[in-house]
Amino acid sequence: MTLIFNDLLMMGFSFRLAYFIRFNISLPIFETDVIPNIQYYQTVTLFIAMFWLVIFIFIGLYSKEQLLGGPQEYALVFRGTTIAILLVIIFDFLQPMLLIARGWLILAWSLSFIFICAGRFWLRRVVYYLRRYGLFISRAIIVGANNEGILLANQLSKPQYSGLQIVGFVDKKFSPDTVPTRGLRVLGNMSHLDSIIENYQVREVILASSSITSRDKLLEIFQTYGMSDRVNVRMSSGLYEIMTTGLRVREFAFVPLVCVNKVRLTGFDNLLKWMLDYGLTIPALILLSPVMLVIAIAIKLDSPGPIIYRRRVMGVNNRQFDAFKFRTMRLDGDEILAKSAELQEELNTKRKLKNDPRLTRLGGFLRKLSLDELPQLFNVLRYEMSLVGPRMIHPDEMREYNQWGMNLLTVRPGITGLWQVSGRSDLSYADRVRLDMQYIRNWSIWLDLQLLVQTIPAVLRSRGAY
C-alpha cells in the first residue's frame, strides 16, 4: 500500500506541475490562447492515475522485490509510464471530445517518471534506515560452507541492503560450531534442517548450488521446502564467483535452457552511455574547475613534483592509455616501498596500502574524498574512460581476470562503479574483480544512473578510501 500511495502522490504532483508548466508559463514551444478549466484537468488526472495504477499492477511494480530492485525497478517504471501514456494518447485520439492537450500529456509522462522514481528511491532509503534497527529483515541460512557459500555469505552480510540476516551454514562436511567466515558457524547438516529452521526462525534457505552434488537431493529440498509457506528456497547460479547474475533462462521448444548474458554495450546502448558521459562531464568540469585550480595550487605548495600523475592502464580493445590523477605521493615513494617487505606484500595482495607512508600531507585528504580522481573527467572527454564502469587496471593485473579479462576490455573503465559504492579498498581483490564482472554482465543505463547517485554518499562517508 505504501508503494501505491507513493505512486499516486507522485502522479498527482506531476500532473499538477505539468498543468502549471503547460498553461501558466509562456514557453515558446507551447501555444496557449485560453487557459483551460483546472477542474476539468483534475477530473482527467484522477481517471488517468487510476488507469496508470492498473498498468503498474499488471507489469508487477508492486511486488516487494521491485521496491528493492534498483535499476530494474526504474526500467519497469519507465516501461509502465510509457505504455500508459501511449494508451491515453490513442484513447484521446479516438475520443476527440476529451480535449486533452498533447503537450500536457507529454509533460505529465516525463515528470511522472522522474518523480515516481525519486519517490521510490527515498522509500528504499527509508527501508535501509529501518533495517538498521532490525525491521524488514528475514533470517536466512546458507546450505553449503564451500567457497561459493562463503562468497554468498560475505556478499549478503549487510542486512541493511540485502534484507537478510545470515544466521549460519548447513553443511555435512564440517562439524557443528565450525566457523568458516565472519563469525558464522555451521549449525548442522541436512538432517538437522527442520530443527534449524524452527529454532532459528529461518525464512530464507539459500542453496550454494555447487555444494549440492546430487540431483535427487536438490529435488528433495525443493519439494520439501520450496512448496512450504514457512520458508523461501533460493539457489545461486553455480557460477557466482565469475558472472553472479549474468544468467537468464530461455525456452527453446518448451525446454528451459540457461543462457549467459552477453556484454550489451554496443550500438544504441553505447550511444546512451556516451550521451550520459558527455552530458554530465562537461557541466561537471565547468562547475568543478575552481576546485581543481585550488587543488593544483595546494599540491604545488605542499610538496615538490608534478601536479598531475599519469598512470598507464588498460583500455577498450586492449589499448593502453594514461589515466590522469592529482599527485598524492612523494617523489621518493618507490624508495620508501623498497625498504619494507611487509608493505610490498600488502601491495601485491590488495593492490593498495591501507596506511601508505608514501602519501603527501595533502594526498591523504584528496584520496579520502576521491578528489584526486577529478582529472579523470578529461579522460572521459577523450573517450578513454566513462563516468561509470569497471575499475581501471594496470597491464600486470590482467592475469587476475584469467579468461574473463577480455570481457573487461569491452567496456571503458569508470571513475566510479560497483566497487566504489560497495566498499572501495576495503574489498578483497577477488571481490573487486567479481564486482567488475557483475557490472559488465548486467549493464543498463539505469544501473549507471543508480551508481552515480550512490557514489555521492559513498564518497562522503569515505568508507574504504585510502
BAFI-709457 format. One record per residue: y, z, x of N, C-alpha, C, O, CB in turn; residue in three letters. Coordinates in steps of 0.02 Angstrom, whole numbers, plus 50000, padded with zeros to 5 digits. Glycine has a CB too. Layout:
YZXYZXYZXYZXYZXALA...
# end
This chain:
499405000050041500005000050000500635000050043501144997150024500005006049954MET500595003350101501185003650145501374996650169501954994950172501045008250205THR500854992650186500984985850208501304981750152501774977950164500334982550232LEU501044982350092501304978550035502034980550023502464976250013500884979849971ILE502174987050024502864989450014503324986650068503874984350054502894997150013PHE503084986750131503484984050187503644976750176504224974550183503114984950253ASN503134972850157503244965650149503714964150091504144959750097502574962050139ASP503624967650035504064966549978504794968449995505264964949976503824970649917LEU504874973950031505534976050051505864970950097506454969250089505504982950087LEU505474968350145505744963450192505894956750157506384953450173505254962350250MET505464954950109505594948850071506244949450031506664944950034505004947350023MET506314955049995506924956049956507554955849999508044952749980506884962549919GLY507524959250056508104959150101508244952150128508814950050131507984963950160PHE507704948550146507784941750174508074936950122508514933050138507114939150200SER507824937350060508074932850008508804934349992509204929849980507644933649944PHE508984940849993509684942649979510134940350036510684937950024509754950249969ARG509904941150098510294938850156510354931250155510884928650173509974941250221LEU509824927850135509844920550131510354918250079510704913350090509144917750113ALA510394921950024510894920349972511604921050001512034916849990510814924849910TYR511714926550037512374927850066512564922350116513124919850115512394934750100PHE512094920550160512234915450211512354908650178512804904950197511664914950262ILE511934907050129511964900350098512594899450056512904894150057511354899150055ARG512784904550018513324903549968513974907149984514494905449955513074905749902PHE513964912150028514584915950042514884914550110515454916550124514434923250036ASN514514911050153514774909250218514854901650220514384897950205514314911650277ILE515434899350238515564892050237515304888850301515674887350347516334890750230SER514654887750302514354884350359514394876750348514304874450292513614886550369LEU514524872850401514604865650393513974862050370514014856650341514824862550459PRO513384865050381512764861750361512634862350287512204858950259512174864550400ILE513004866850253512914867850181513544865850144514104867050166512734875150166PHE513444862750086514004861050042513954865549980513464865449943513994853450021GLU514474869549970514484874249913515104873149871515654875149890514454881549939THR515004869849813515564868849767515634874849720516184877249706515464862349727ASP515054877049695515054882649648514534887849671513974886049687514894880249574VAL514744894149673514274899449692513844901149631514114903149579514644905849718ILE513184900349635512754901549577512714908949559512884913249600512054898749589PRO512494910149499512434917049474511914920849514511344918649521512244916949399ASN512114926649541511654930449583511074933349543510524934149569512034936049618ILE511194934849477510654937449436510084932349429509494934149428510914939449367GLN510284925949426509774920649421509334920749483508724920349478510114913749412TYR509654921249542509274921149605508874927649614508354927549647509744920149664TYR509104933149586508714939349589508074938649548507544941049569509134945249563GLN508114935349491507524934149450507034929549486506434930749487507714931249382THR507314924149515506904919449553506564923049612505984921849626507324913449578VAL506944927349645506674931149702506084935349682505584935749718507214935549733THR506124938649624505584942849600504944938849591504404941049612505774946349534LEU504994933049558504394928949546504124926049612503514925949622504564923249498PHE504564923849656504344921049720504004926449762503494925149794504934917949759ILE504284932549763503994937949802503284939549778502834940749818504434944249799ALA503194939749711502524941049684502034935549703501454936749718502554941849607MET502284929349702501864923649720501684923949794501104922849812502234916949705PHE502164925549836502034926249908501524931749921501094931149965502684927649947TRP501574937149883501114942749892500394940549878499934942549914501304948549845LEU500304936549827499634933949811499374929649869498784930249888499644929849746VAL499804925449897499604921349955499404925750013498904924450046500174916549975ILE499794931050027499644935550082498974939050073498594939850120500204940750090PHE498844941150011498194944349997497634939350008497114941150036498174947049924ILE497734933249986497214928149990497024926550062496444925350077497444921749955PHE497514926550108497364924750178497184930850220497084930250280497954921150209ILE497154936750189496894942650224497404946550264497224949650314496374940650268GLY498034946650242498544950150280498574957650266498974961250296499214947150266LEU498154960050221498194967150203497564971050223497444976450196498314967950130TYR497174968450268496634972350296496904976850351497414975350382496064967750323SER496564982550362496794987350413496804984150482497234985650523496344993550413LYS496324979650495496284976450560496904972150574497124971550631495664972150565GLU497184969050521497754964650532498384968550552498794965950590497894960650469GLN498454974650526499044978650545499064979650620499594979950650499044985350509LEU498484980250651498444981650723498204975550761497934976150816497984987550736LEU498304969650731498034963550761498494960150810498284955250842497864958850709GLY499114962450817499574959550866499754952450850499934950950793499264959850934GLY499714947950899499934941050889499554937350835499824932950803499884937250953PRO498914939150825498534935950771498844937450703498854933250659497794938250772GLN499104943550696499434945450634500064941250623500184938950567499614952950634GLU500464940250675501074936350668500914929050651501274925950612501484936650733TYR500384926450680500184919650663499994919050590500144914150557499594917450708ALA499654924250563499464924250493500084924850448500124921550396498984929950477LEU500574928850468501194929450430501544922650428501794920550376501664934750461VAL501564919250485501884912650487501514907750441501824903950404501884909850559PHE500844907950443500454903550400500574905150327500664900650286499704904050417ARG500574911650310500664913650241501354911850214501404909150159500564921050234GLY501884913250252502554911550228502654904050223502994901650178503084914550275THR502354900250269502434892950269502074889850209502354885650174502164889950334THR501454892050197501074889550139501454891250075501524887050031500354892550138ILE501684897450070502024899650009502664895749996502784893749940502184907150014ALA503074894650048503714891250037503594883850021503974880949982504154891850099ILE503084880750051502934873850035502714873149962502914868349928502374871050081LEU502314877849938502104877649868502694878749821502734875649768501564882949855LEU503154883149840503754884349799504194878049797504454876249744504164890249827VAL504264874649854504664868549857504354863149813504714859549778504734866049930ILE503694862549816503344857549774503444859249700503594854749660502584857349791ILE503374865549682503464867649613504184866449590504304864249534503284875149604PHE504664867749634505364866649619505504859149607505894857349564505824869349675ASP505164854949647505254847749639504964845349572505254840849540504914844049698PHE504404848249551504084846149489504434849149428504354846549372503354848249489LEU504814854449438505174857649383505924857649398506204862749418504924864949372GLN506274851949388506984851449406507434856349369508004857449391507224844449393PRO507204859349315507614864149278507714870649316508144874749298507304865449210MET507314871849368507374878049406508034878649443508324884049448506794878749455LEU508284873049470508924872949505508964877949562509424882149566509494874249455LEU508484877549608508474881949667508724877949727508474872449741507754884849681ILE509214880549762509494877049821508974876849877508694881949896510144880549845ALA508864870649903508364869949957508584873750019508164876550055508254862549973ARG509234873850033509474877450091509314884950087509144888050137510224876550099GLY509374887650027509204894650016508464895850029508274900950059509384896849945TRP508044891250006507324892050017507144891950091506744896050114506944886449980LEU507444887250128507294886850200507534893150236507184895850279507634880650231ILE508124895550218508374901750248507924907650230507774911850272509104903150226LEU507724907950166507294913450144506624913350182506364918650200507164912950068ALA506364907350193505724906850230505804909350302505404913450325505484899550231TRP506304906850338506384908750408506544916150416506274919550460506924904450441SER506994918650373507184925750378506604930350358506504935650388507794927250334LEU506214928250308505644932250287505134932850344504874938250356505304929150225SER504994927350377504524927650433504764932550486504374936750510504434920650464PHE505404932150504505674936550556505644943850535505414948050574506404934550572ILE505874945350475505924952350454505244955450435505134961350445506404953050396PHE504794951350408504124954050393503764955750458503454961050463503704948850353ILE503824951350508503524952850574503844959050604503494963250633503594946850622CYS504504959550599504854965450626504624971850591504514976950624505614964650619ALA504564971550525504344977350488503644979550507503504985450515504374976050414GLY503194974650514502514976250534502484978850605502074983150622502064970050527ARG502924976150648502944978650717503124986050718502804989950754503464974650758PHE503624988050680503824995050680503314999450644503235005350662504504995850647TRP502974996850594502425000650564501885002150615501595007550617502134996850504LEU501744997150656501244998050709501475003450758501065007550780501124991350746ARG502125003450775502385008650819502295015550788502125020350822503145007450834ARG502395016050722502315022450687501585024750691501445030550704502535021950613VAL501125020050680500405021750685500245024050755499885029050764499965015650666VAL500485020550806500365022650876500625029750888500305033750921500695017750925TYR501215031150860501515037850869501085043150835500955048450865502235037950841TYR500865041850774500465046850737499795047950770499515053350766500375044550665LEU499535042850803498895043650838498925048550895498415051450915498645036950863ARG499525049650922499595054750974499415061650948499235066150987500315054751002ARG499465062550883499325068950852498655068950815498525073250773499885070850803TYR498235064050832497555063950805497465060650738496925060850710497305070750801GLY497995057550712497945054250647497725046950656497875043850707498615054550609LEU497375044250606497165037250605496725035550666496775030050694497775032550604PHE496305040250687495855039150743495145040250720494995045150685496035043950803ILE494695035750739493985036250723493595038250786493755035950841493715029650694SER493105042450778492675044550834492145039250845491855036650797492355051550821ARG492005037750908491545032250924491085034250981491255038351024491935025850943ALA490495031150981490035031751038489875024751063489905019851026489375035651019ILE489705024351127489515017951157488775018251175488555022651211489955016451220ILE488405013451149487695012951165487625008751228487725002751228487285009751106VAL487445012151283487385008751348487895011551397488495010651388487475001251340GLY487645014851449488095017651501488065013451564488175015951619487915024951517ALA487915006951556487905002451614488615000251629489095002951601487444996251601ASN488694995251674489364992951694489774990551634490364991951629489304987451745ASN489444986951588489804984451530490034990151485490594990051460489364979651490GLU489594995051475489785000851434490355004851464490795007151429489185005351425GLY490345005551531490885009151565491535005251559492065008251549490705010251640ILE491514998551566492114994451557492394995251486493004995851477491964987151571LEU491954995351437492174996351368492505003151360493035003651329491574995651320LEU492205008251388492475015051382493165015451415493625018551387492005020151414ALA493235012451473493875012651508494415008951469494995011251466493815009651578ASN494235003251440494724999251403494925002551337495495001851314494454992351390GLN494455006151307494575009251241494785016551248494795020251198493955008751197LEU494945018651308495055025751321495735028351297495865034351300494995027151394SER496165023951272496825026051247496815025951171496945020651141497385021451276LYS496675031551139496635031651065497275029251032497255026550976496485038651041PRO497845030151065498485028051036498465020651018498755018650967499055029451085GLN498145016551059498135009351048497475006951018497475002550975498265005651113TYR496915009751039496275007451014496095010350946495705007350909495725009151064SER496385016150930496195019450867495515022750871495255024950820496205014550811GLY495235023250931494565026050940494595031850989494935031651040494075020650964LEU494215037050974494095042451022493375041951044492915043551005494265049550991GLN493265039751105492585039051131492325045951147492605049451189492565034351194ILE491775047951114491515054751124490955054851175490775060151200491265057651059VAL490665049051192490135048851242489705042751237489855038051200489705054951236GLY489165042751276488705037151280488025039051251487845044851247488625034651352PHE487655033851231486945034551213486575029851259486685023851259486805032951137VAL486115032551300485755028451348485115031951370485125037851388486205026851410ASP484555028351367483915031351385483805031751460483365035451483483345027351354LYS484215028051500484115027951572484435033951607484315035151666484385021551601LYS484855037651571485195043351600484985049651563484885049651502485965042451598PHE484935055051600484785061451568485405064051532485965062451553484535066651620SER485315067951478485895070651443486355074551490486135077751537485665075151386PRO487005074251475487535077551512487715074051577488155076351614487335084651528ASP487395068351592487635064151647488325061551629488455059851571487135058151661THR488785061151678489475058951666489605052451703489785052551762489985064451688VAL489515046651669489615040151703490345038651720490475035551771489345034651661PRO490825040751677491525038951689491995043251647491805045551593491645031551673THR492595044451672493155047651635492965053951597493245055351544493435042651587ARG492485057851623492295063951590491875062951528491715067851493492905067751571GLY491675056751513491255055351455490525056051476490305053051525491395048251427LEU490145060051439489455061251460488965057651415489135055451360489315068751460ARG488355057051439487815054251400487575059651351487395065151372487215051651445VAL487575058051287487415062951235486675063051217486435067751186487815061651173LEU486315057851238485605057451222485375050151223485745045851247485455060551155GLY484775048851198484525042051194484495039751121484725043251076483835041451227ASN484215033851111484225030851044483865035050992484035034850933483925023951046MET483365038851014483005043050966483445048750939483295051750887482375045950998SER483995050250975484445055550953485045052750915485495056650897484695059451014HIS485065046250901485665043150874485875046150807486475047350796485555035650866LEU485395047450763485565050250698485905057050705486425058350673484925051050655ASP485625061350746485915068050754486595067650789487035071650775485435072550792SER486675063050836487315062250871487855060050822488405062750824487245057050929ILE487695055250779488175052950729488375058650683488965059350665487885047050688ILE487885062750664488025068350618488425073850653488915076250625487365071150591GLU488205075850712488515081550746489225080050771489655084450770488085083750805ASN489335073850792489995072050821490435068350771490985066050788489895067850883TYR490205067750708490595064450655490825057550677491415055750672491205068750635GLN490345053650701490485046950728490575042050672490185042050624489925044650776VAL491095037750677491215032550628491105025550657491025020750619491915033050601ARG491095024950723491025018350755490475018750808490485023050852491695016050787GLU489995014250803489465013550853489575006950888489525001650857488745014050822VAL489725007150953489885001150991489314999751039489135003851081490555001951030ILE489024993851033488464991951075488694987851135489024982751127487954987851034LEU488534990251195488624986151255488024981451256487474983551275488684990451321ALA488124975251237487564970751222487084969851280486484968951270487814964051200SER487344970251342486894969251399486414975151409485934974551447487304968251463SER486544980751374486094986451380485524986051329485034989751334486484992951370SER485584981551280485054980751229484614974851251484784969051240485354979451157ILE484054976451282483634971151310483124968451260482834963151271483264973651371THR483014971951205482524969851156482864967151094483284970551063482054975651138SER482694961051075482974958151014482784962150953483184963150908482744950851006ARG482154964550951481924968550895482314975050889482474977350834481174970050902ASP482484978050947482874984250946483574983050919483844987150882482904987251017LYS483864977250938484524975550914484524974650838484964977250804484784969150948LEU484034971050813483974970050740483874976650704484144977750650483404965250724LEU483484981050735483354987650705483994991750698484114994950648482834991550746GLU484414991450751485044995150749485494992550694485784996450656485414994650817ILE485554985950689485984983050637485714984350568486104985650521486064975550649PHE485054983950560484764985050493484814992350472484914993850414484044982850492GLN484744996950521484755004050505485465006750495485595010450448484425008050561THR485915004650539486595007550538487135002650514487645004650488486765010050607TYR487004996150524487514991150507487654990850432488214989250412487304984450531GLY487144992350391487234992150319487444998850290487564999550230486584989950286MET487495003850333487665010550310488415011350302488805008450339487395015750359SER488615015350252489315016850242489565022150290490165023250297489445019050170ASP489085025450324489285030950369489655028350431490145031250452488665034850391ARG489405022850459489685020450523489785012850521489475009350481489225022350582VAL490215010450564490285003350578489945001850644490035005550693491045001150579ASN489554996550646489214994650708489554988450735489634983450700488454993250695VAL489764988750798490094983150831489744981850897489444986350927490854984550842ARG489774975550919489434973750981489894969751026490234965251002488794969850967MET489914971351090490304967451138489974960751149489394959751131490394971251205SER490354956051179490114949151184489554948351235489194943351231490684944651203SER489484952951282488994952051335489284948651395488984948651449488404948151310GLY489874945651387490234942551444490904946051451491394942951472490324934851433LEU490914952451435491554956051429491944956151494492554955551494491424963151407TYR491594956951550491944957551613492354951351630492864951751663491454959051669GLU492114945651607492434939351627492904936751573493484935151586491914934151643ILE492644936251511493024932551460493274936751403493644934351361492604927151433MET493064943151400493244947651345493174943951279492624942151260493964950251354THR493724942751243493664939851176493724932251177493884929351125494194942751131THR493604929051232493664921851235493064918151207492864913051234493774919651306GLY492784920751154492194917751122492334916851048492724920651018491564922051134LEU492014911851018492064910950946491404908150922491014905250960492664906150927ARG491274909050858490654906650829490804900650784491234901050741490294912350788VAL490434895250795490494889350753489804887450727489294888550760490824883450791ARG489804884550668489164882350639489074874950649489524870950637489134884150564GLU488474873050672488274866150678487644865250635487124868050650488154864050753PHE487714861350581487164860450534486904867250511486304868350507486584856350567ALA487374871750495487234878450470486914883150521486654888450504486784877950410PHE486924881050585486664885350639487254888350676487644884650705486204881250688VAL487344895050676487904898150712487794898050787487284900550811488014905350688PRO488264895150823488224894950896488864897950926489414896850900488124887650921LEU488774901650980489344904751014489644899651062489294896651103489134911151052VAL490304898551057490664893851100491174897651142491434902751120491004888251058CYS491314895051201491834897951244492484894451230492524888251231491634897251319VAL493014898351216493674895451205493924892151269493904895251323494174900751182ASN494144886051264494434882651322495164884651330495484886751281494364874951315LYS495424883951390496134885251401496534880251359496404874251362496314884651477VAL497014882851320497344878551271498054876651291498414873751250497364882151205ARG498254878151352498944876651372499024869351392499154867851450499154881151430LEU498944865051344499054857851355499444855151296499474858351243498374854151364THR499734849351305500064845951250500614850051218501064852551251499564843951199GLY500564850851152501084854251113501134861551133501684864351134500934853651039PHE500564864851148500584871851169500994872651233501384877351239499874874551180ASP500894868151279501264868451342502014867351330502434870551362501004863151392ASN502184862851283502884861651265503194867951235503764869751251502944855751216LEU502824871351190503074877551160503214882751214503734886151211502564880251110LEU502764883451261502854888451314503454886651357503834891051378502214889051358LYS503544880251372504114877951412504764879451375505244881851405504064870351427TRP504784878151309505394879451270505554886951269506134888851274505304876851197MET505034891151262505144898351263505414900551331505884904551334504494902151247LEU505124897951385505344899851452506074898051464506474902251485504904896451505ASP506254891851451506934889651465507434892551415508004894051432506964881951464TYR507214893351353507664896051302507864903251315508404905351294507344895551234GLY507434907051350507594914051366507854914951437508254919351450506984918351355LEU507614910751483507794911651554508524910051567508864913751603507354907351598THR508774904551539509474902551552509964907851529510394909851568509624895951518ILE509924910251466510394915651447510274922151486510744925951499510334917051372PRO509634923551504509494929551543509834929351611510114934351634508734930551552ALA509824923551643510154922851708510914923751702511234926751745509994915951739LEU511194921051648511914921851637512094929151627512584931651656512144917651576ILE511704932651586511854939651571511724944251631512074949151641511444942051511LEU511204942651670510994947051724511314945351792511204948951840510254946951731LEU511694939951795511984937951859512424943451890512394944351951512394931551850SER512834947151852513214952651883512754958051913512894960651967513684955851833PRO512214959651877511734964651902511404962251967511334966052014511194966151849VAL511214955851968510894953152028511374952952087511164954052144510634946052013MET512004951752074512504951752127512584958752157512624959552217513184949152101LEU512604963852113512664970752136512054972752178512124975952230512754975552076VAL511464970752155510844972352192510854969052260510664972052310510224970152152ILE511064962752263511084959152326511544962552376511374963252435511324951852315ALA512134964752353512604968252397512294974952420512364976752479513284969552361ILE511974978552374511674985052391511114984352442511054988552487511404988452327ALA510714979052436510174977952485510464976752554510214979352604509734971952464ILE510994972852557511314971252621511604977452653511574978252714511864965952611LYS511884981952613512174988052639511634993252657511744997452700512664990952589LEU511064992952623510554998152630510144997352695510005002352727510084997952572ASP509974991252714509544990252772509634983252799509814978752762508804991552755SER509514982252864509574975552892509014970952868508464973252853509564975952969PRO509174964552864508674959652843508924955252787509474956352762508044963152822GLY508524950252767508734945652714508744949152646508424954352636508274939652711PRO509124946252600509154949052532508534947052492508254951052455509794946552496ILE508324940852500507764938052463507144937852507507164935552564507934931052435ILE506584940152478505934939652511505544934052478505504933752416505544946452509TYR505254929652517504864924152491504124925452503503914926552560505074917352523ARG503734925352450503014926452456502644920152437502764917252384502784932452412ARG502204917852481501814911852468501244913452420500824917652435501534908752535ARG501234910152362500734911652311500444905152284500694899652297501034915852254VAL499894906052245499554900252215499894898352149500104902752111498814901852203MET499944891852137500234889352075499744884952038499154884552055500874885652089GLY499994881551987499584877251945499284871651988499614868952033499994874251887VAL498664869951973498304864452008498264865652083498294860852122498644857851994ASN498194872052102498074873852172498674872552217498604872652278497484869952198ASN499264871352188499864870252228500184876952245500264881252202500374865752191ARG500364877852308500674884052330501434883452326501714877952333500454885752402GLN501774889152315502504889152313502754896052336502364900752341502764887552241PHE503404896452349503714902752370503984906352309504434903852275504274901452421ASP503714912252295503964916552240504524920952268504434924052321503394920852209ALA505084921252233505664924952257505654932152231505474933452173506314921452235PHE505844936752274505934943752254506504946652296506634944452352505284947952264LYS506844951652268507314955352310506914959252362506394962252346507754960152266PHE507144959252423506784962752477506804970252464507334973152452507084961052547ARG506214973352467506154980552456505854984152516505784990252515505734981952394THR505654980352568505324983352625505734982852689506174978552696504644980052636MET505584987452735505904987252800505634981452841505084979052828505804993952837ARG506014979252890505804973652932505204975452976504824971152995506374971352975LEU505134981952992504564984053034503974986452993503574990553016504794989753082ASP503914983952931503374986052887502684984652914502244988852906503444982652821GLY502584978952946501924977252974501714982153027501124984053031501934970153002ASP502194984353069502014989253122501834995953093501384999353118502604990053171GLU502184997953039502025004253005501315003952977500935008752982502535005852949ILE501144998352946500484997552916499934997452969499395000252958500454991052875LEU500074994453027499574993853080499385000653108498845001353138499834989353135ALA499815005653101499685012253130499225016553086498995021753108500335015853141LYS499085014453024498695018552978498105014652949498195010052910499145021152921SER497505016552970496895013352943496805015052869496545010952831496275015552983ALA497025021052849496965023052779497395018752734497175016752680497165030452771GLU498005017252755498445012952716498175005852712498215002652660499145012852746LEU497895003452767497604996752767497014996252719496934991252684497374994852838GLN496605001552716496035001652671496265001552598495994997952557495595007852684GLU496785005652582497055005752514497344998952495497264996752438497585011252507GLU497694995852542497994989352528497464983952516497544979752472498454987252585LEU496934984152556496394979252548496024980152482495774975352453495904979652607ASN495984986452459495604987852398496014986552335495774983252289495374995052398THR496644989052334497054988652274497604983352277497924981852227497374995252261LYS497704980452338498234975452349498934978552345499424974952350498174969852298ARG498974985152335499624988552333499534995652360498974998352360499924988752262LYS500084998652383500075005552407500475009952359501035008352341500375005952479LEU500165015552338500495019852290501105023252321501645023452291500015025152264LYS501035025852381501595028852418501715024752480501465026352534501455036452436ASN502095019452472502175014452526502725016652574503315016752555502325007552496ASP502545018352637503065020452685503495014652709503995015852743502735023752744PRO503315008652691503705002852714504325001552671504754997552689503264996652714ARG504365004952613504925003752567505585006352595505605011452628504785007052500LEU506115002652582506785004952599507005010252548506665011352498507294999052601THR507575013452561507825018452514507955015452445507795018452394508465021652541ARG508225009452444508375006052381507745002852351507695001952291508915000752391LEU507275001052395506684997352373506275000952321506034997852273506254995752431GLY506185007552329505785011352281506095011152211505735010552162505715018452303GLY506755011652208507105011352144507035004552112506905004052052507855013052153PHE507114999252151507054992452124506354991152097506274988152044507224987252179LEU505844993452133505154992452110505004996552047504654994252003504664994252165ARG505275002552044505135006851987505345003651922504995004251872505485013551995LYS505905000151922506164996751862506034989251863506284985651821506904998051855LEU505624986951912505454979851918506064975451928506044969451913505074977551857SER506614978251953507214974351965507124969552024507484964652030507814978851977LEU506644971152067506524966652125506264959852103506274955152143506044969852173ASP506024959352041505724953152017506224948551982506044943051961505154954651970GLU506844950751975507344946651940507424939651970507504934851932508004950151939LEU507414938752037507494931952065506944927152043507024921052050507504932352140PRO506384929752016505854925251993506064921251932505724916451914505224929251978GLN506614923051901506894918951847507054911951874507004907051837507524922151817LEU507254911551937507374904951967506724901051976506714894951971507734905652035PHE506174904551990505524901251993505334898451925505004893151921504984906152017ASN505534901951871505394899351804505794892951792505524888151765505584904651750VAL506424892851813506834886851805506554881051846506624875251826507554888151826LEU506234882551902505944877351944505254875251920504914871151952505894879752016ARG505044877951863504394876351831503804878251876503274875151873504354868851814TYR503904883351917503364885951959503034892151927502444893451938503634887752029GLU503434895751888503184901751855503374901451781503744897051758503474908151888MET503104906251743503264907051673503494914251661503354918551702502644905251627SER503844915451607504034922351591503424926651580503404932451602504484922551529LEU502914923851547502294927551533501714923551561501674917451552502204928851457VAL501254926951595500684923451623500254928151663500374934151663500914917651666GLY499744925551696499344929751740499734931851802500254928851817498704926151761PRO499494936851837499824938951899499834933251949499364929251952499464945051929ARG500374932951987500374928152042499954931052099499984937052112501104926452067MET499564926852131499094929252182499184925452247499384919652248498374928552157ILE499024928852301499034925952367498404921652375497894923152345499064931452422HIS498434916352415497844912052425497224915952446496664914152426497984906852477PRO497304921452484496724925252507496374928952450495794930752456496934930252560ASP496724929952394496434933552337495984929252294495624931852251496984936452295GLU495984922752304495614918252261494874919952259494534918752209495704911052283MET494614922652314493894924152315493714929652265493144930152243493684926252386ARG494214933952247494084939252198493924936452129493604939752088494674943952195GLU494164930352116494074927252050493424923252046493234920951992494664922852033TYR493094922352102492464918652105492524911952070493014908352079491904922852074ASN492014910252029492014903651997492534903051942492664897451918491334902251969GLN492834908651921493334908351868494034907251895494514906851856493314914751828TRP494104906651960494754905851990495114899551968495724899551961494694905852065GLY494734894151957495054887851937495364888351868495854884851854494544882151938MET495094892651824495414893851760496114896751769496584894951733494994898451716ASN496174901351817496814904551830497334899351850497924900051832496744909751885LEU497134894251886497604889351912497774883951861498094878951879497324886151974LEU497564884751799497774880151746498404882751711498684879151669497214879151695THR498624888751727499194891951694499674894451748499474897251798498964897851648VAL500324893351736500824895851784500834903451785500794906551732501524893151766ARG500874906551843500904913851847501534916451812502034912851807500884916251919PRO501504922651789502054925351749502414931151783502144934651825501804927551683GLY503044932151762503424937951784503134944251751503104949551782504174937251766ILE502904943651689502564949051655501934946351624501804940351625503024952351601THR501524950851597500894948751567500504954651542500764960251537500474944751618GLY499864953551525499444959051501499394964651551499394970551533498754956351484LEU499344962851615499284967951669499904972251672499864978151689499164964551736TRP500494969351656501124973051660501164978451606501404983951619501724968351654GLN500944976751545501004981451490500394986051484500384990551441501114977751425VAL499884984851525499264988751520499184993951575498654997151579498674984151522SER499694994951616499635000051667499864997851735499925002051780498935002251672GLY499994991251745500254988551807499824990751866499224989551865500984990851817ARG500114993851916499744995351977499255001051968498835002052012500224997052031SER499275004851912498785010051900498095007151885497595010651890499005014451843ASP498075000751867497434997551852497054996051916497354994951969497544991151812LEU496394996151911495994993851968496084986351976496304982951930495244995651959SER495914983952035495994976752046495544972751999495744967451974495844974952120TYR494934975351987494474971851942494764971451872494684966351838493794975451940ALA495104976851849495404976751783495974971651779496054968351728495674983651764ASP496364971051833496914966251834496634959151829496914954951793497334967051897ARG496094957851866495784951151863495524949851793495614944351766495204950651914VAL495204954851762494934953951695495484952651644495404948451600494534960151674ARG496054956151650496604955051603496904948151611497124945051562497144960451613LEU496934945651673497164938851683496724933851646496974929351613497174937151759ASP496064934751651495604930151618495664930951542495614925951506494884931551641MET495774937051518495854938151446496464934451421496444931351368495904945651431GLN497014934851458497634931451437497524923851432497714920751383498214932951486TYR497214921051483497124913751485496674911451428496814906351396496824911651553ILE496134915151416495664913051365495944913751294495714910351248495034917151371ARG496444918051286496674919551218497414918151209497744921151167496544926851201ASN497684913451249498404912251246498624909751178498284905851145498594907251299TRP499214912151157499564909251100500304910951110500474915551147499294912151031SER500744907251077501454908551083501614915451055502094918751077501864903151047ILE501224917651005501324924350976501154929751027501484934851031500894925250912TRP500624928551067500444933351119501004933951170501164939451193499784931351153LEU501304928251190501854928451237502444932451210502734936551245502084921251254ASP502614931351147503174934951116503024942451113503464946551127503314932351046LEU502414944251096502234951351092502274954551161502524960151167501534952151063GLN502024951151213502034953951280502754954751306502904959451342501624949651328LEU503184950051289503894950651309504204956851278504574960451312504284944351289LEU504064958151215504334964051181504044970451212504404975251223504184963851105VAL503384970451226503054976351253503254977751325503184983351349502304975651248GLN503504972651361503694973551431504284978351437504324982151485503874966851462THR504744978251389505354982351394505184989751397505404993151444505814981051334ILE504794992551349504624999751356504175001051416504215006451446504275002151294PRO503734996251435503304997251493503704998051557503545002251599502814991351500ALA504234994051564504664994451623505075000951622505155004151673505134988351627VAL505335002751563505745008751558505345015051572505605019851600506065009251489LEU504695015051553504265020851567504065021051640503885026351666503645020651523ARG504095015351674503935014851746503225016851761503075018851817504415019151786SER502775016451711502085018351723501745013151769501765007151755501695019051657ARG501435015551822501075011051867501525006751910501295001951940500625006651829GLY502175008451913502645004351952502705007152023502995012452033503345004151918ALA502425003552071502505005452141502334999552185502374999952246502065011452159TYR
# end
